[in-house]
Amino acid sequence: MTDFTVEIINDGRGGSIIYREGDNSIDYSFELAMPPSIVLIFGPSGRSWDRNYSWAAGRCEAIYNAVGAEVVRQKVMGGRYTIDIDGTTGIIDVISR
């Protein structure tokens, strides 16, 4: 995968996450969730991914996994995550151990 950064910006019970590769970025939002989930992250749908992010065409799942892994690394030591990119909104569900 290309070099990237994931920035987490807290705002109350939620916030935003920005995935960056060079000058390109993808915005996600998040909100705290009820157990066993810790946080739900919402992003672009896999259905429109290639059209909206031509610079990342074909890499929707890989980028969602990169965001999920980085959020767990930064904020949820020992946690795990699942992704669902098939709906009208993509979702990363971060779960405690």
C-alpha positions as CSV (number, residue, x, y, z in Angstrom):
1,M,0.0,0.0,0.0
2,T,1.1,3.6,-0.6
3,D,2.3,5.7,2.3
4,F,-0.7,7.1,4.1
5,T,-1.7,8.9,7.3
6,V,-4.9,8.6,9.4
7,E,-5.8,11.7,11.5
8,I,-8.5,11.3,14.2
9,I,-10.3,14.5,15.2
10,N,-12.5,14.2,18.3
11,D,-15.6,16.4,18.7
12,G,-17.8,15.4,21.7
13,R,-19.2,11.9,21.3
14,G,-17.9,11.7,17.7
15,G,-15.7,13.4,15.2
16,S,-13.9,12.9,11.9
17,I,-11.2,10.8,10.5
18,I,-9.1,11.8,7.5
19,Y,-7.3,9.3,5.4
20,R,-4.5,11.0,3.4
21,E,-2.2,9.9,0.6
22,G,-0.1,12.8,-0.5
23,D,-2.5,15.5,-1.7
24,N,-5.5,13.2,-1.8
25,S,-7.8,12.5,1.1
26,I,-11.0,10.7,2.1
27,D,-13.2,11.9,4.9
28,Y,-14.9,9.6,7.4
29,S,-17.0,10.5,10.5
30,F,-17.4,8.5,13.7
31,E,-19.6,8.3,16.7
32,L,-19.2,6.4,20.0
33,A,-21.3,3.2,20.1
34,M,-22.9,0.8,22.6
35,P,-20.9,-2.3,23.7
36,P,-19.6,-4.6,22.3
37,S,-18.8,-1.9,19.7
38,I,-16.7,1.0,20.8
39,V,-17.1,3.3,17.8
40,L,-18.8,3.3,14.4
41,I,-17.0,4.9,11.5
42,F,-18.9,6.0,8.4
43,G,-17.4,6.6,5.0
44,P,-18.1,6.5,1.3
45,S,-19.9,3.5,-0.2
46,G,-18.0,0.9,-2.1
47,R,-20.6,1.3,-4.9
48,S,-19.4,4.8,-5.8
49,W,-15.8,4.5,-4.7
50,D,-14.1,4.3,-8.1
51,R,-16.1,7.1,-9.5
52,N,-15.5,9.5,-6.5
53,Y,-11.9,8.5,-5.8
54,S,-10.3,7.6,-9.1
55,W,-6.8,8.1,-7.5
56,A,-7.7,5.1,-5.2
57,A,-9.7,3.0,-7.7
58,G,-10.0,-0.6,-6.9
59,R,-8.6,-0.1,-3.3
60,C,-11.8,0.6,-1.3
61,E,-11.5,-2.5,0.8
62,A,-7.7,-2.0,1.3
63,I,-8.2,1.6,2.4
64,Y,-11.1,0.7,4.8
65,N,-8.9,-1.9,6.3
66,A,-6.0,0.6,6.7
67,V,-8.3,3.1,8.4
68,G,-9.8,0.4,10.7
69,A,-6.3,-1.0,11.6
70,E,-4.9,2.5,12.3
71,V,-7.9,3.5,14.5
72,V,-7.4,0.3,16.5
73,R,-3.7,1.0,16.8
74,Q,-4.1,4.6,17.9
75,K,-7.1,4.3,20.2
76,V,-8.2,0.7,21.0
77,M,-5.3,-1.4,22.0
78,G,-6.2,-5.0,21.6
79,G,-9.4,-4.2,19.8
80,R,-10.6,-5.4,16.4
81,Y,-12.8,-4.2,13.6
82,T,-15.1,-5.3,10.9
83,I,-15.9,-3.5,7.6
84,D,-19.1,-3.3,5.5
85,I,-18.6,-1.4,2.2
86,D,-21.7,-2.7,0.4
87,G,-24.4,-0.4,1.8
88,T,-25.2,3.2,0.9
89,T,-22.6,4.2,3.5
90,G,-19.5,2.2,4.3
91,I,-19.1,1.3,8.0
92,I,-16.2,0.2,10.1
93,D,-17.3,-1.3,13.4
94,V,-14.5,-1.1,16.1
95,I,-15.0,-3.7,18.7
96,S,-13.3,-4.2,22.1
97,R,-11.4,-7.4,22.8
